[in-house]
Amino acid sequence: MKEYLSHHDTAFKIIEIYDNNPSKADEILSEQFFITLNKRPFQTICQFIFLTVLRNKFLIERTIELLSAKKPRKKLYCVLKTALAEILITETKQHPKVIHSWVEYTKKAFSIGESKFVNALLRKSFEKIQDLKNSSDLSVAYSMPNWLVQRWISTFGKEQTIEILKICNLPSEVFFRQSPTDDAKKIFESVSKYFKNSDFENFYILKSGNWQNVKHLINTKHFYIQDPSTSFAVDKFKPECSKKYLDLCASPGGKSRIIADFILKNSSNNRDKLQETLLVSIDVKDRIQKLKQNLSHIDFITSKVIECDLLKENLDEKLIKENLPIEFDGVFIDAPCSNTGVLRRKPDARYRINENDINQCKKIQAELLQKYSNFVKTSGILVFSTCSIDKVENEDNIELFLKNNPNFEILYSHTYLPTLQSDGCGCFIMRKK
């Protein structure tokens, strides 16, 4: 088998697995490349093809539908989707080579007759794809559920919606956040050539193809992989030394680490005041191990991890049992949400959510806000954030909360739309009068 055929079987099988059981993309990739004992080769190209299929699912499926007299059998259908994804990510002049490679793969893996069908369809595909991309059907052109496209148009207008759709379909960048310490700066100097600067302080973009050169950084306490949007709420709130903070729904721990690093950066290295600072991070049993692992890197302030189901259990009882306070200077609620702000990073999420999910998220968020606002001391701060850009989950929730809780006042309110260098998110800061 020629070298350029080498990745085909792996890429096809990953698409087939997803089609048979559309679970989360990161779970499928983890299973195929990181958990299995027989590690499959060609990881990078196969991941890229898989994510391209997810970002262009409706576009690819409509192309096959328009170029086929009837829907191909399931395995051949998966081959066609995989091949079309590779065509989408390949320069036009390389299309004949890509098509030939998939025709040869089909001939060897299936039959000569089916390889002829694949050849005929793929040779007509690029022109059809371009027609669909330029059509007025935004749902197909950008492979986004129509209900969500219409929802965004009604909220943001058509022009802004198209910009959001374009960003959602771009491959996501990998951001490393560097801790604000001299040791971190020294370490970064030795690997800086593998990164590009970003628009955000201490966030650096990994250059493509350099993961093996920098992956050791995440095992240190100086670096963490996360999107710059995770820092927006903390930057606006500005936590301080010698105070007590509660971080809810905290796993995997990125926000807790940003809070700690923000305090460190503005502490003038006053070790006594740093140790007086308390950060308590909470999450459920299934997510607690990752949280503990990440917070073990925070050794300059006093931190504690507590396991608690925030909707079913009494957090105050657990805090008292651990000799911890039940009132805090700042309470962070990074609420479960629809993820509409991170569809670039999680392209498969667009196919899992529906309008009812957004309404259910709103109910959970409202319950968390109401219940845990009681843990904010007088003159303390309540921070509410989501990974959503939906008004129902963001502004509507805050409007309802303030209406029912006149003892709180809003200090900052903003929904950030996704950009080329950050995910979308909601960020709301309130003070208890």
Disulfide bonds with the S-S distance in Angstrom:
none
